Amino acid sequence: MELKNPMALYICAGVAAVFVILAFINIRFGKKYRGGKKAYLPDYLKKEAMYKTRIVWYTILKYVLIVLIIADILLSGFLMARPYKTESRQLANYNRDIILCMDISTTVDHLNATLIDKLEDLVLELNGERFGIVIFNTSPVLLCPLTNDYQYIIEILEKVKVGLQMRLDFTNGKLIYSDKLLESEAFISNGTLVDNAERGSSIIGDGLAAAALDFYDVEDKPDRSRVIIFSTDNELYGTEIITLPEAGQMCQDRDIIVYGIGTEKMASADRAMMKEVVEDTGGTFYYGEDDDIVENIVAEIRQQMATLDDTQYEIIEYETPEVPFKYLLLSLCLTLLLAFILKV
């Protein structure tokens, strides 16, 4: 235990020392009554056991009172000195950011729906990490900024999953057109088709670059671990502002690790390009849409994320006045009680 203001304790200790000296002088050299006896007391009363007992108790209580007054002074000084202790706390669980970046074009619907279903368990296991969601087609949309409000994240993931599943059911003829379908479709497509007629769709590089830029505090907090879980078929049908390799380089420059997940039917050239971009960031490339495959992919991502070296510590100061305050309160109560008994 340390003191923030030790001078206060030193001053009170000096006051206590002066009090001890004055009390000793008063007891040892105090002036006796001169001019006769204050009150007549027959000598035989001094020999009575009760009288002797009272004198002994009076003397004991007087010294106890002196000790209590000294304790009051010292404890008061200790409290004014503001005692505190320091504690080192590990920040590993609070030092990672994760963004789920999904190609929301219809060719990736099955992969995304399966992926979200498995990622929800991962989100529920988080403990202080921030999680965000970006979707893209022609244009990227930040659907959920980085946050540790996991209930909100789950709600957004559920809405996206419902929209994807309804769109899949409609495509497969299992669902007829309805207002509910329109509403769900709007949630996963609004903002992602800006300039679609001119630029096309599935602009992969722009989507990954947007996710990289949504780590908004890279310069302020360079020591955080940053991860993108990136799902796409890497099948470009439009004009890019940023190519996929350029977006990958952006991730490298920002120390962002990308875990890429491709559809099982993606072209071999697209697969090779995405694999190279992802692995250059230090991440791993996977592909497949089967439930078991995606579950294994998420398990591997979870395991790899757990090995990231992002352990940090912070020193926290806690003021600890509780114990000395309790002792001071007890000491003051006893002091007042003895003062009342001795009629000081």
Rosetta blueprint (number, residue, H / E / L):
1 M L
2 E E
3 L E
4 K L
5 N L
6 P H
7 M H
8 A H
9 L H
10 Y H
11 I H
12 C H
13 A H
14 G H
15 V H
16 A H
17 A H
18 V H
19 F H
20 V H
21 I H
22 L H
23 A H
24 F H
25 I H
26 N H
27 I H
28 R H
29 F H
30 G L
31 K L
32 K L
33 Y L
34 R L
35 G L
36 G L
37 K L
38 K L
39 A L
40 Y L
41 L L
42 P L
43 D H
44 Y H
45 L H
46 K H
47 K L
48 E L
49 A H
50 M H
51 Y H
52 K H
53 T H
54 R H
55 I H
56 V H
57 W H
58 Y H
59 T H
60 I H
61 L H
62 K H
63 Y H
64 V H
65 L H
66 I H
67 V H
68 L H
69 I H
70 I H
71 A H
72 D H
73 I H
74 L H
75 L H
76 S H
77 G H
78 F H
79 L H
80 M H
81 A L
82 R L
83 P E
84 Y E
85 K E
86 T E
87 E E
88 S E
89 R E
90 Q E
91 L L
92 A H
93 N H
94 Y H
95 N L
96 R E
97 D E
98 I E
99 I E
100 L E
101 C E
102 M E
103 D E
104 I L
105 S L
106 T H
107 T H
108 V H
109 D H
110 H H
111 L H
112 N H
113 A H
114 T H
115 L H
116 I H
117 D H
118 K H
119 L H
120 E H
121 D H
122 L H
123 V H
124 L H
125 E H
126 L L
127 N L
128 G L
129 E L
130 R E
131 F E
132 G E
133 I E
134 V E
135 I E
136 F E
137 N L
138 T L
139 S L
140 P E
141 V E
142 L E
143 L E
144 C E
145 P E
146 L E
147 T E
148 N L
149 D L
150 Y H
151 Q H
152 Y H
153 I H
154 I H
155 E H
156 I H
157 L H
158 E H
159 K H
160 V H
161 K H
162 V H
163 G H
164 L H
165 Q H
166 M H
167 R H
168 L H
169 D H
170 F H
171 T H
172 N L
173 G L
174 K L
175 L L
176 I L
177 Y L
178 S L
179 D H
180 K H
181 L H
182 L H
183 E H
184 S H
185 E H
186 A H
187 F H
188 I H
189 S H
190 N L
191 G L
192 T L
193 L L
194 V L
195 D L
196 N H
197 A H
198 E H
199 R H
200 G E
201 S E
202 S L
203 I L
204 I H
205 G H
206 D H
207 G H
208 L H
209 A H
210 A H
211 A H
212 A H
213 L H
214 D L
215 F L
216 Y L
217 D L
218 V L
219 E L
220 D L
221 K L
222 P L
223 D L
224 R L
225 S E
226 R E
227 V E
228 I E
229 I E
230 F E
231 S E
232 T E
233 D L
234 N L
235 E L
236 L L
237 Y E
238 G E
239 T L
240 E L
241 I L
242 I L
243 T L
244 L H
245 P H
246 E H
247 A H
248 G H
249 Q H
250 M H
251 C H
252 Q H
253 D H
254 R L
255 D L
256 I E
257 I E
258 V E
259 Y E
260 G E
261 I E
262 G E
263 T L
264 E L
265 K L
266 M L
267 A L
268 S H
269 A H
270 D H
271 R H
272 A H
273 M H
274 M H
275 K H
276 E H
277 V H
278 V H
279 E H
280 D H
281 T L
282 G L
283 G L
284 T L
285 F E
286 Y E
287 Y E
288 G L
289 E L
290 D L
291 D H
292 D H
293 I H
294 V H
295 E H
296 N H
297 I H
298 V H
299 A H
300 E H
301 I H
302 R H
303 Q H
304 Q H
305 M H
306 A H
307 T L
308 L L
309 D L
310 D L
311 T L
312 Q L
313 Y E
314 E E
315 I E
316 I E
317 E E
318 Y E
319 E E
320 T L
321 P L
322 E H
323 V H
324 P H
325 F H
326 K H
327 Y H
328 L H
329 L H
330 L H
331 S H
332 L H
333 C H
334 L H
335 T H
336 L H
337 L H
338 L H
339 A H
340 F H
341 I H
342 L H
343 K L
344 V L
